[in-house]
Amino acid sequence: MHIHLDLIGGLSGNMFVGAMLDHLKTPIPALLLQIERAGFADLVELTATSKNDGVLTGTYFNVSAEFEAHHHRHYRDIKQKVEGSLLSEQTKQISLDIFRLLAEAEATVHGKAIEDVAFHEVGAWDSIADIISAAWLIEQAGVTSTSVSSLPMGGGRVKTAHGLLPVPAPATERLLRGFEFIDDGISGERITPTGAAILKFLKPGEKPASSMLLGSGYGFGSKTFPGISNVTRVSFFDVNKTSTTLSWQEDRVVQLNFEIDDQTPEDLSVALEHIRELPGVLDVNQSLAYGKKSRMMFAVQILVVSQAESDVIAQCFEETTTLGIRKIELDRAILNRSEHIVNVGTEKFRTKRASRPGDMTTKVEIDDIAHLPGIKRRSTKVDIENQTSEE
């Protein structure tokens, strides 16, 4: 797996984790388990929430703790705790490497031995959780190589435990020597020390000459910058596959879900047909289910393209009695397909052809053959080999 980082707004630990989560869809309890295995069980909450800034949609990852009183921690203490933890060996090593890079930068900047470095902002719970989460997600994704866009310079000053420091902060600047920067005219701290250490660990290089894009994730930061989304985008590439090796395409859609127990079947049927006809609606399904007070109800599931999400939700509220709609973003695989007209004697039949892995299948529209004598409705696949066809 190759990942490419676009530092649109910048990079921090939680932005990297958020972008990874946005694509991998890893459940938060799985991340919390890694924090507990690392021996930092004081954490009380990890959250990953969907965020839309009006331009982009992604994930905002946040760590909150019951208290932050002891947020100054020495590198040697963190190292000892991680080394003796129950983390997997790979996650453990990645975490230790990132912490070591931070400690080396801090030691150089402040003129101390690495073992005597006391982390301040980086020693807080959120940064520890960011690093351990990032390490585990790198392992889970099977990352073998990385690349990165030009880094935003930022500007001004940032308030730290050492007082006001210029941007990039000295430790960040130390970590990012040799990287290409660009000044986009937007000031502020664009890359945090934790983000810089993660990036340094990843050792970005060249993009692979040939690879298949699997998808991307967007991780939001907590700050807002004028005229730009404060996100990190992580794109995932399979270096062992190219688009020509697969017979399907991949995209992302939105699934809308709600239940109805107080609308007549006739009225709901008309409503769903109206919704089905809306631009951007891919599929509408309904099924029976049991709700509160043992009532029979209809469970409705609608697939839409992301651009049509708001219009379809508005129509659902208008046409049905639902009071709430759940939204889920889904990645899907779609077979390449086409429609053809097949001539058999004087008859014309509409067919759908699908390119499956290693095979091509064709299915006739049931309405076109239902009138033929001897045709059973459950048998709709016919042999069209050697038949002539026209578009």
Summary of the structure (lengths in Angstrom):
residues: 391
radius of gyration: 26.9
end to end distance: 40.4
largest distance: 91.2
contacts: 1188
relative contact order: 0.14
helix: 33%
strand: 35%
